[in-house]
Amino acid sequence: MALTLPPLPYPAAALEPHIDARTMEIHHGKHHNAYVTNANKALEGTQFADWQGEQLVRHLDQLPEAIRGAVRNNAGGHVNHAMFWESMAPAGSGGGGEPTGPLAAAITTAFGSFAGFKDKFEAAGTGRFGSGWAWLCVNDGKLEVCSTANQDTPLMGKAVAGCGGTPILGCDVWEHAYYLHYQNRRPDYLKAWWNVVNWRKVGERFASAGGR
């Protein structure tokens, strides 16, 4: 099956005032949709056309060089955004607050406190020059924060993306994710974004990734 655009798990206006409806409509309906369309176009007629997104980004080295760059950018964009939408929920209705249980304990172990984790994550996002992502990953059972450029994902491996592991939370710091509302104030966007993080979903990913 070709890659498909997943529906948003909530109305486009559900994350306001932290992320505005118009940004969500453009981000999902235009940007994410374009990644899906362009990835499918690059893969059309190849033996990889029925591979799923994560399979593609994990095994870029198996793809012909002629399409590898297009698949890296566009399948990467698809995989990243599919996770991004599910990582958020309306503030006060699944979004915001703090993690609980094993994830909360692991964050304290890795970063000293939840506040320490947020500081490190925000630094990864604001410090990414140009476009990219900030990530919380499970690597050998432990939590790490890192950043990737463009639509790279830690699933591509450290040799390709600059960091590795299984991402359990990612924040899009491309300008298209925040510019209509925050203009050049990326730090303000990152601070507001905590109000819509779906920690229940992140905790599920942590468990699935073998976090401890």
Backbone hydrogen bonds, N-H to C=O, Kabsch-Sander energy under -0.5 kcal/mol:
donor,donor_aa,acceptor,acceptor_aa,energy
14,A,11,P,-1.9
16,E,13,A,-1.5
18,H,15,L,-1.1
19,I,15,L,-1.4
24,M,20,D,-1.9
25,E,21,A,-2.6
26,I,22,R,-2.3
27,H,23,T,-3.0
28,H,24,M,-2.6
29,G,25,E,-2.0
30,K,26,I,-1.8
31,H,26,I,-2.1
32,H,27,H,-2.5
33,N,28,H,-1.2
34,A,30,K,-1.9
35,Y,31,H,-1.8
36,V,32,H,-2.1
37,T,33,N,-2.5
38,N,34,A,-2.8
39,A,35,Y,-2.2
40,N,36,V,-2.4
41,K,37,T,-2.0
42,A,38,N,-2.1
43,L,39,A,-2.0
44,E,40,N,-1.3
46,T,43,L,-2.2
49,A,46,T,-1.3
51,W,48,F,-1.9
56,L,52,Q,-2.1
57,V,53,G,-2.3
58,R,54,E,-2.0
59,H,55,Q,-1.0
59,H,56,L,-0.5
60,L,57,V,-0.6
62,Q,59,H,-1.8
63,L,60,L,-1.7
67,I,64,P,-1.5
68,R,64,P,-1.3
69,G,65,E,-0.7
71,V,67,I,-2.5
72,R,68,R,-2.8
73,N,69,G,-2.3
74,N,70,A,-2.6
75,A,71,V,-2.0
76,G,71,V,-1.1
76,G,72,R,-0.7
77,G,73,N,-1.5
78,H,74,N,-2.1
79,V,75,A,-2.7
80,N,76,G,-2.7
81,H,77,G,-2.2
82,A,78,H,-2.5
83,M,79,V,-1.7
84,F,80,N,-2.2
85,W,81,H,-2.5
86,E,82,A,-1.1
87,S,83,M,-1.2
87,S,84,F,-0.6
88,M,85,W,-1.2
89,A,196,V,-2.1
92,G,95,G,-2.4
93,S,90,P,-2.3
95,G,90,P,-2.1
96,G,197,V,-2.2
103,L,100,T,-0.8
104,A,100,T,-0.9
105,A,101,G,-2.1
106,A,102,P,-2.4
107,I,103,L,-2.4
108,T,104,A,-2.1
109,T,105,A,-2.2
110,A,106,A,-2.5
111,F,107,I,-2.7
112,G,108,T,-1.9
117,F,113,S,-2.0
118,K,114,F,-2.5
119,D,115,A,-2.2
120,K,116,G,-1.9
121,F,117,F,-2.7
122,E,118,K,-2.8
123,A,119,D,-2.0
124,A,120,K,-1.8
125,G,121,F,-2.0
126,T,122,E,-3.0
127,G,123,A,-2.1
128,R,124,A,-0.5
128,R,125,G,-0.6
129,F,127,G,-0.8
133,W,148,T,-2.3
134,A,171,C,-1.9
135,W,146,C,-3.2
136,L,169,L,-2.7
137,C,144,E,-3.2
138,V,166,T,-2.4
139,N,137,C,-0.6
139,N,142,K,-3.5
142,K,139,N,-1.7
144,E,137,C,-2.3
146,C,135,W,-1.8
148,T,133,W,-1.9
150,N,131,S,-2.2
152,D,149,A,-2.5
156,M,153,T,-2.4
157,G,154,P,-1.9
160,V,157,G,-0.9
161,A,157,G,-3.1
162,G,158,K,-1.8
166,T,138,V,-2.6
168,I,136,L,-3.1
169,L,136,L,-1.4
171,C,134,A,-2.5
173,V,132,G,-2.5
173,V,171,C,-0.5
177,A,174,W,-1.8
178,Y,175,E,-1.7
179,Y,175,E,-3.0
181,H,178,Y,-0.8
182,Y,178,Y,-3.1
183,Q,179,Y,-1.8
185,R,182,Y,-2.6
186,R,184,N,-1.5
188,D,185,R,-0.5
189,Y,185,R,-1.8
190,L,186,R,-2.5
191,K,187,P,-2.1
192,A,188,D,-2.3
193,W,189,Y,-2.2
194,W,190,L,-0.8
194,W,191,K,-0.6
195,N,192,A,-1.8
196,V,193,W,-2.2
197,V,194,W,-0.8
198,N,87,S,-3.2
199,W,197,V,-1.2
202,V,198,N,-1.9
203,G,199,W,-2.5
204,E,200,R,-1.8
205,R,201,K,-2.0
206,F,202,V,-2.4
207,A,203,G,-2.0
208,S,204,E,-2.3
209,A,205,R,-2.1
210,G,207,A,-1.4
211,G,206,F,-2.6
212,R,141,G,-2.4
